[in-house]
Amino acid sequence: MRAAFERASSRYDSSAHLQTRVAEELLERLAAFRFEPRTVLDLGSGTGRVTRELKRRYPRALVIALDLAPGMLREARRHQNLWRRFARVCGDALRLPLKDASIDVLFSSLMLQWCEPLDAALAEVRRVLKGSGFFAFSTFGPDTLHELRSAWAEVDGYNHVNHFPDMHEVGDALVRAGLMEPVLDADRIEVGYGDALELMRDLKAIGAHNVTAGRSRALAGRSRLERVRQAYEPYRRDGRLPATYEVIYGASWGATGRPAAAAVGGVARIAPGSIGHSVRS
């Protein structure tokens, strides 16, 4: 995965139109809260375009761009200037190189879908987030690229598109991590393409790598790609092929020092004495 995003780093911004749109929506939701944070983490920052905006909004805060791929962080230099400088850290979301309870606002747009297991990533979010800290995120849901998945299913038995957890699974994982008062909703965005190969080139350009078990280890030949292209054609509407993205937006509060709650059937049981008061700005 690191290698895929490393290769994509130099051309990522020119292809990541959907990622930009989703990040802007998440930033708008964050704007509803009048935070004055001391530390802000952009987890899975990519090339730092969103990190720059976070620094503009919170000029007095230490703003950190953290990404798995060094190439993305090298590109992030271009989004800095003398007045909007942010820190750049190369690290793994499953093992964050940050102190416990050190982050006031943790922002993560379209990164969690690459984390396996999701519980490990959310446990790290909870660890580094202050008890009164705020976590805002977006991730992909299971209907994402269902057209492409169906087209490939007509060609062979391998997994060619990542499988993503649904909104209820994400919510349960937040509760298991001990994050408090999670709120989630989902949106569907449809992007039009000339043909299926154009879509697959777009995915490759942003480093969207298939990490599922059961994926093919061989390169897809021209004949298989042509069969996928043909299998995708029945979805065509008004001269364009749709690619559907299910985007899950979520937010929760930190719970440092509070033990993670076991979720049973989607219900978490928390001792009343362990619940304190969160301070919100």
C-alpha positions, 0 to 999 in steps of 0.5 A: 500500500505504501508503495502504491501511494508513493508511486501516485504522489506526484500526480495525486492532486490532478486525479483526486477530484472525489477526494477533494470534494469529500474533504471539503464537505468534512471541513464544512462540518468541522466548521460548525464547531468553534474550536481553538485547538493547540494540536491538530492532526491530519491523519492520512494527509496525502499531499497536504492540501487539506492540512494547509486549510486546517492551518489556515483555520487554526493558525495558532495550533501545531498542525501535523500532516501524517501519511504512510508514504514519504512521497506524499509528504514531499509533495506537501512542501508545495502547500506550505508557505511562510505563514502557513507552515505545518509539521510533516510526519511519516507514520502508520495509522496502526502505530501512530508515532505520537504521545497519548492524549496529545491531539485536540482535533483529529481530522481524517478524510478517506483514509480509514478504509485502508486500515486493517483491522479498523479496530486497531486504527481507532484504538490509536485514534482514541489513544492520541486524542485528548479526552475532550478532543474531537475526531472528524472522519470520512471513509468509504462504505460497501456500495462503493464501486459496486458497478466495477465489482459486478463487472469484474465478477462476470470475468473471473472469481477474484476480488478486484475491488476492496470491500468496505465496512458499512455504517453500522460496523464503523459505529460499532468499531468506534464504540469498541474503541471507547470513543464517545457519542459517535454520529454517522451518516452516509452520502452517495456520489456518482462520478461519470466516465467515458469507459471502464478503463478510464475509471481504472486508470483514475484509481491507479493514478491516486494509488487506490490499491486492491488489498483484499484477500482473494485478489489476483496476483497476476496482471490483467491482460488485454482480453480480460480488461476488454471483457470487463469493459463490455460487462460494465457497458449495461450501466451506461446512462446518457453517454456516461458510465457511472461509478458510485461512491458511498461515503460515510461521514462520522464524528466522535469525542475522545475518551482518554482514561476511560476503558473501551466498552465491549459492544454486544449486538451493537449495544455498549455497556458503560458503567455510569460512574465512568462517565464524566463531562466533556468540555466543548467549545 
